[in-house]
Amino acid sequence: MSKTPHQPIRLMMTGGHITPAIATIEEVHAQHPDWEIVFIGRKTALEGYATHSEEYRLIRGLGLKFLPISTGRLKREGGVSAVIALLKLPVGIVQAAWYIAWQKPSIIVSFGGYIALPVVLVAWVYRIPIVTHEQTTRPGLANRIIARIATKICVSFPDTVTQFPSHTNLVVTGLPVRQSVFSVPKSSPFTLDPTFPLLFIVGGSTGSTSMNDVVFQALPALLSRYTVVHQVGRISENSAKEVQEGLDGSVRDRYLPLPYIATDAYSFLLHKAAMIIGRSGANTVTEIAIAAKTAIFIPLPWSGGHEQYYNAKILQDAGSALILEQKHVSADSLVMHVHAMMEALPERSRKAKAFAVRIGHDGAKRFVAVIDDILSV
């Protein structure tokens, strides 16, 4: 089912990490505007919710074909939930088989996770080339399986090489990063009080309800000293509005909760914030490093292989960030650490700038070059 001389190049992208996928799409459009792209992913943000996922919104917003898939999330731990998840995998395989037979992709471009697994398995049976990108320092279970049958494995960090059993088909490309991250919008998309330092709190594309709850409790103390822009996710949107309405009128205008932040607005906040607080997915960590920012990371406790902890540790070791374990974080402790980090901001910022020059800016170009090489064979 690979390409023929008369068939246009068609990339079938899949996986749960939408940010590097968008960066790769930008680069493909820049280098190969005639290539076709279809995306297989989650249509809803979380199972059991009707809220559309951000990958669905973003891919459709780019005018690309989005094909929804439903499959089981692989889990290392046992129990009933793991069995139920495993039973859902065949559903995803059947859907993937239909999509591949219909779309006839030239190559599968995977960004990992349980969503990508059935697509990659079917592609392997059909002998379609597979390139997968591992964004994190520690690959999850699905990506470990995918790596065993992928044509090429691309990783963000050199240390990740040791996490895979075979290095012969592995390339360190760096992380594909959206071009907007490298430049600051000239005008602010927000009306913010410039007399107070800006805290940017971000929980990933879907937000983080557990982290949000702590932030909500900490807001009165934080807003006494800072302006806070908080990406809460669509699931917590109504809760955030209620919290905002309950704030004292003297500080209410300094709190801006948003369900999702578009690319240009995100770039503005990334570069203009005095400090960033958030989860530590590979994309968030890399973008904060590129922007030379100081951060407090609260890694997702149940991320596969504690990948978010190891992502954050890169910047903590560089001296520009602090890791807080979620089980030990309270509203009071978060406020205390924010104040302490702000007092040490000049030194932390110096270390952040020193580390920023070590971060590669060409991850998307290098990743697309790997795709080119595979298709040229």
VENLINKA-V95669 format. One line per field, one symbol per residue. psi: psi as a letter, one per 30 degrees, with the letter a starting at -180 (. if undefined). A space follows every 10 residues. Layout:
psi = ???
This chain:
psi = glllfgklkj kjkllfjeef eeeeeeeeee eiffkkklkk akflekkfkf kkleeeeeee ffglkkjkkk lkjkkelale eeeeeeffee eeeeeeeeee eefilelkjk gllfefeeee eeeeeghkkk kkkjelfjkl eefeeeffgk ekkklekeff effkekfegk kjflkkkkef fflkkekkfl jkjffkkkkj kkglfgajee eeeeeeffee eeffflkkkj jflfegeeee eeeefflkff fefgkjkkek kleeeeeeee ffkelkkalh leeeeeeeee fhlklkkikj egkkgheeee eefefeefgf lkkkkefgkl eeeeeeeeee eeegeeeeee eeeeeeffkk ggeeeeeeee eeeeff.
